Amino acid sequence: MIKSIHGLIAYLFLISTLAFVIFSLISFLKKSDFRKTNMSLVKLAFISSHVQLALGLLLWWSQGYLSQLSLDAKAVMSNKALRLLAVEHPATNILAIALITIGFISIKKSALDQTKHLKGIIYFGIALLLILSRIPYHSWLNL
């Protein structure tokens, strides 16, 4: 059940983050104000990313990846699919969510709308690219 919720919230996160980055890019280029829509999307992306992190860490722990790494790290690292799920996916996503957190705080503290848009593009854009690079598509899309 946790895996299903983790998969569903991933869609919410990806859609809200992509929409936020696109709206920020358009608003930055048009030199528009940072509107309620932008703030709503950034909050939704921030909250959904942290829920994803909590559920993901729970899944990671409950599926025994920690014990596998501690018992036979060499075997885990030599298996591409297992390495993705046990090491690359969680490590990259933790880094991405740290960027999202820094970006969210920076946006809230910024006074200028253009600065908010730029910080959103940079922090959330890089985080989105990191997350997209480490999604286990084979298990998420049942391929």
C-alpha positions in Angstrom: 0.0 0.0 0.0 2.8 2.4 0.8 4.4 1.7 -2.5 1.1 2.6 -4.3 0.8 5.9 -2.4 4.5 6.6 -3.1 3.8 6.1 -6.8 0.6 8.3 -6.8 2.2 11.2 -4.9 5.1 11.0 -7.4 2.6 12.1 -10.1 1.4 15.0 -8.0 5.0 16.0 -7.3 6.1 15.8 -10.9 3.1 17.7 -12.3 3.3 20.5 -9.7 7.1 20.9 -10.0 7.1 20.9 -13.8 4.2 23.4 -13.8 6.0 25.6 -11.3 9.3 25.6 -13.3 7.4 26.3 -16.5 5.3 29.1 -15.0 8.4 30.6 -13.3 10.3 30.5 -16.6 7.5 32.2 -18.5 7.0 34.7 -15.7 10.7 35.4 -15.5 10.9 36.1 -19.2 7.8 38.3 -19.2 9.0 40.0 -16.0 5.7 39.2 -14.3 4.8 39.3 -10.7 5.1 36.2 -8.5 1.5 35.3 -8.1 -0.6 33.2 -5.8 -0.6 30.5 -8.5 3.2 30.4 -8.3 3.2 30.2 -4.5 0.5 27.5 -4.5 2.5 25.3 -6.9 5.8 25.8 -5.0 4.0 24.8 -1.8 2.5 21.8 -3.4 5.8 20.7 -4.9 7.5 21.3 -1.5 5.0 19.4 0.5 4.6 16.5 -1.9 8.4 16.1 -2.2 8.7 15.8 1.6 5.8 13.3 1.8 7.6 11.4 -1.0 10.8 11.4 1.0 9.1 10.1 4.1 7.3 7.3 2.3 10.4 6.5 0.2 12.6 6.2 3.3 10.0 4.0 4.9 9.9 1.8 1.8 13.7 1.7 1.6 14.0 0.6 5.2 11.1 -1.9 5.1 12.3 -3.6 1.9 15.6 -4.4 3.5 18.0 -2.3 1.4 19.9 -1.2 4.5 20.6 -4.7 5.6 21.5 -5.8 2.1 24.0 -2.9 1.9 25.5 -3.7 5.2 25.8 -7.5 4.5 27.1 -7.4 1.0 27.7 -4.0 -0.5 29.8 -5.3 -3.3 26.9 -7.5 -4.6 24.4 -4.6 -4.3 26.8 -2.3 -6.2 27.5 -4.8 -9.0 23.7 -5.4 -9.7 22.5 -2.4 -11.8 18.8 -2.7 -10.8 19.5 -3.3 -7.1 22.0 -0.4 -7.0 19.4 1.9 -8.5 16.8 1.1 -5.9 19.2 0.7 -2.9 21.6 3.5 -3.5 21.2 5.8 -6.5 17.4 6.5 -6.3 17.4 7.4 -2.6 20.7 9.4 -2.6 19.8 11.4 -5.6 16.3 12.2 -4.4 17.5 13.2 -1.0 19.9 15.7 -2.7 17.0 16.9 -4.9 14.7 17.4 -2.0 17.5 19.3 -0.2 17.6 21.6 -3.2 13.8 22.0 -3.2 14.0 22.9 0.5 16.7 25.5 -0.1 14.8 26.8 -3.1 11.5 27.1 -1.1 13.1 28.9 1.7 15.0 31.2 -0.7 11.8 32.0 -2.5 10.0 32.8 0.7 12.8 35.1 1.8 13.3 36.9 -1.5 11.7 40.3 -1.8 11.9 40.7 -5.6 9.6 38.8 -7.9 12.3 38.3 -10.6 14.6 36.8 -7.9 11.8 34.4 -6.8 11.2 33.2 -10.4 15.0 32.8 -11.0 15.5 30.8 -7.7 12.5 28.6 -8.6 13.8 27.9 -12.1 17.3 27.0 -10.7 16.6 25.1 -7.6 13.4 23.3 -8.6 14.6 22.8 -12.2 17.8 21.1 -11.1 15.9 19.0 -8.5 13.4 17.9 -11.1 16.2 16.9 -13.5 17.9 14.9 -10.7 14.7 13.1 -9.8 13.8 12.3 -13.4 17.2 10.8 -13.9 16.8 8.3 -11.0 13.2 7.3 -11.2 13.0 3.4 -11.4 10.8 3.5 -14.6 10.9 -0.2 -15.0 9.1 -0.7 -11.7 7.1 2.5 -11.6 5.5 2.0 -15.0 5.4 -1.9 -14.7 7.7 -2.4 -17.7 
